[in-house]
């Protein structure tokens, strides 16, 4: 279990918040122990300088986490980064998804980083948001992801159409099950391996499952949703 460590307010009334782990992935973000109510109405600095490694799933989590804090009632968020994470977020253009938001800023300003011009063809990094209600955009996102898979894994070329249609289904399901009309995806390649993660800001699996099975925690809800024959709540 990862804890969200919240410091007392500093002289300016800003509370420093940090994760108790040094990486963000599907394991460390599975259960976050936090006193969320204590953050309502606060200005915070999310200090990510202790984070040494982020997987695509972790980046999707970070995007949804920041939006969750804002929806919770956090007044303003300053995201503090350095080192490898700073460059990773910069190369991903992570800050662009918050370009029109006044409640968040990044220290240092990731948009001002001077990226090194080196050959990174074997390590593609891409982060983007998309509109699920736009069929053309869904098709384009899925096609782009499928092309990346085929370029990195030649033996998957024969499955190009199936991969594309599978991704269209994954993306389209966001609107069907989440009650929102947009999503976010991350793709990263390392050598001949491709890592993908998709997410949204919708109600989530736990919320829907608890309508049928009250009292379950998040992990139990997700495990229950994966059981064969589970009836999906409307």
C-alpha positions in Angstrom: 0.0 0.0 0.0 1.3 3.5 -0.9 0.7 6.3 1.5 0.1 9.9 0.5 2.3 11.9 2.9 0.9 15.3 3.7 3.0 17.9 5.5 1.6 20.7 7.7 1.1 24.0 5.8 4.2 26.2 5.4 4.3 29.9 6.1 2.5 30.6 2.8 -0.2 28.1 3.7 0.9 25.5 1.1 1.0 21.8 2.0 3.7 19.6 0.6 2.3 16.2 -0.6 4.4 13.2 -1.7 4.1 9.5 -2.4 5.7 7.0 0.0 7.1 5.0 -3.0 9.9 5.8 -5.5 8.0 4.6 -8.6 4.5 4.9 -10.1 3.2 1.7 -11.7 0.2 -0.6 -11.5 1.4 -2.1 -8.2 2.3 1.1 -6.2 -0.9 2.9 -7.3 -3.2 0.0 -6.7 -4.2 1.3 -3.2 -3.4 4.8 -2.1 -3.9 5.5 1.6 -4.7 9.2 2.1 -6.8 11.5 4.2 -8.4 13.1 1.2 -10.7 15.4 3.3 -7.6 17.2 4.7 -6.8 18.4 1.2 -10.1 20.1 0.4 -9.7 23.8 0.0 -5.9 23.6 0.3 -3.1 24.8 -2.0 -0.5 22.0 -2.3 2.9 21.3 -3.8 3.0 17.7 -5.2 6.6 16.9 -4.7 7.6 14.1 -7.1 11.4 14.5 -6.7 11.6 11.1 -4.9 9.9 9.3 -7.9 12.7 7.6 -9.9 10.6 5.6 -12.4 7.2 5.9 -14.0 5.6 3.3 -16.2 2.9 4.2 -18.8 0.2 3.0 -16.3 1.8 5.3 -13.7 1.6 8.2 -16.0 -2.1 7.7 -16.7 -2.5 7.4 -12.9 -0.7 10.7 -12.4 -2.9 12.5 -14.9 -6.1 11.2 -13.3 -4.7 11.8 -9.8 -4.1 15.5 -10.5 -7.6 15.9 -11.9 -9.0 14.0 -8.9 -7.3 16.4 -6.5 -8.8 19.4 -8.4 -12.3 17.8 -8.5 -11.9 17.1 -4.8 -11.6 20.8 -4.1 -7.8 21.4 -4.0 -7.4 25.1 -4.8 -4.1 25.0 -6.6 -1.4 22.4 -7.4 2.3 23.0 -8.1 4.0 19.9 -9.4 7.7 19.7 -8.4 10.0 17.5 -10.5 13.7 17.0 -11.2 16.0 14.5 -12.8 14.8 11.6 -15.0 11.1 12.2 -14.2 11.3 15.9 -15.2 12.8 14.9 -18.6 10.3 12.0 -19.0 7.3 14.3 -18.4 8.8 16.9 -20.7 9.4 14.5 -23.6 5.9 13.2 -23.1 4.5 16.8 -23.4 2.6 15.9 -20.2 2.0 19.5 -19.3 0.1 20.2 -22.6 -2.9 18.3 -21.2 -3.2 21.1 -18.6 -2.3 24.0 -20.8 -5.6 25.8 -20.3 -5.9 25.1 -16.6 -5.0 27.9 -14.1 -5.0 25.7 -11.0 -1.8 23.8 -11.9 1.8 24.6 -12.7 5.0 22.7 -13.0 8.4 23.5 -11.3 10.4 23.8 -13.3 8.3 24.8 -16.3 8.4 21.7 -18.4 7.5 23.6 -21.5 10.8 25.6 -21.2 13.0 22.5 -21.1 15.6 22.3 -23.8 15.2 18.7 -25.0 18.4 16.9 -26.1 18.3 16.2 -29.9 19.4 12.6 -29.9 18.2 9.5 -31.8 15.4 8.1 -29.8 13.7 5.9 -32.4 14.0 2.9 -30.1 12.3 4.6 -27.2 9.2 6.2 -28.5 7.3 8.3 -25.8 3.9 9.6 -26.4 1.1 10.9 -24.1 -2.1 12.3 -25.5 -5.7 13.0 -24.6 -8.5 12.4 -27.0 -12.3 12.8 -27.5 -14.1 9.5 -27.4 -17.3 11.0 -28.9 -15.3 11.8 -32.1 -15.3 8.6 -34.1 -12.6 9.9 -36.4 -10.3 10.7 -33.5 -10.9 7.3 -31.9 -10.1 5.6 -35.2 -7.0 7.8 -35.6 -5.7 7.1 -32.1 -6.2 3.4 -32.5 -4.6 3.3 -35.9 -1.5 5.2 -34.6 -1.2 2.8 -31.7 -1.5 -0.2 -34.0 1.2 1.2 -36.3 3.5 1.6 -33.4 3.0 -2.0 -32.4 3.6 -3.2 -36.0 6.8 -1.1 -36.3 8.3 -2.4 -33.1 7.1 -6.0 -33.4 7.4 -7.1 -37.0 5.8 -10.5 -36.3 2.6 -8.7 -35.3 2.2 -7.2 -38.8 -0.2 -9.9 -39.9 -2.5 -9.0 -36.9 -2.5 -5.3 -37.8 -6.2 -5.0 -38.5 -7.1 -7.1 -35.4 -4.9 -5.0 -33.2 -6.5 -1.8 -34.6 -10.0 -3.0 -34.1 -9.2 -4.2 -30.5 -7.9 -0.8 -29.6 -10.9 0.9 -31.1 -13.0 -1.3 -28.8 -10.9 -0.4 -25.8 -11.2 3.3 -26.5 -14.9 3.2 -27.3 -15.6 1.4 -24.1 -14.5 4.5 -22.2 -17.7 6.4 -23.3 -19.9 3.3 -22.8 -18.8 2.5 -19.2 -17.3 5.7 -17.7 -20.0 8.4 -18.3 -17.3 10.7 -19.8 -16.5 11.6 -23.4 -12.7 11.8 -23.3 -9.7 9.7 -22.4 -6.0 9.6 -22.2 -3.4 7.1 -23.6 0.3 6.5 -23.1 2.5 4.5 -25.3 6.2 3.8 -24.8 8.6 1.5 -26.6 11.8 0.1 -25.4 13.6 -2.0 -27.9 11.1 -4.5 -29.4 8.6 -4.1 -26.5 5.6 -1.8 -26.5 3.8 -0.6 -23.4 0.4 1.0 -23.5 -2.0 2.4 -20.9 -5.4 3.9 -21.3 -7.5 5.8 -18.8 -10.3 8.3 -18.3 -11.8 10.5 -15.6 -15.1 8.6 -15.3 -16.9 7.0 -12.4 -14.6 3.9 -12.5 -15.1 0.2 -12.0 -15.4 0.3 -8.2 -18.2 2.9 -8.3 -20.2 0.7 -10.7 -19.6 -2.6 -8.9 -20.5 -1.2 -5.5 -24.0 -0.5 -6.8 -24.5 -4.2 -6.8 -22.0 -5.2 -4.1 -21.9 -2.5 -1.4 -19.0 -2.5 1.1 -16.2 -3.8 -1.3 -13.0 -1.8 -1.3 -11.5 -0.8 -4.7 -9.3 -3.9 -5.1 -12.1 -6.2 -4.3 -14.4 -4.4 -6.8 -11.8 -4.7 -9.6 -11.2 -8.4 -8.9 -14.9 -9.0 -8.8 -15.4 -7.2 -12.2 -12.9 -9.6 -13.8 -14.8 -12.7 -12.8 -16.4 -14.7 -15.6 -20.0 -13.9 -16.1 -20.1 -10.9 -13.9 -23.2 -8.8 -14.5 -22.2 -5.3 -15.3 -24.2 -2.5 -13.6 -25.9 0.0 -15.9 
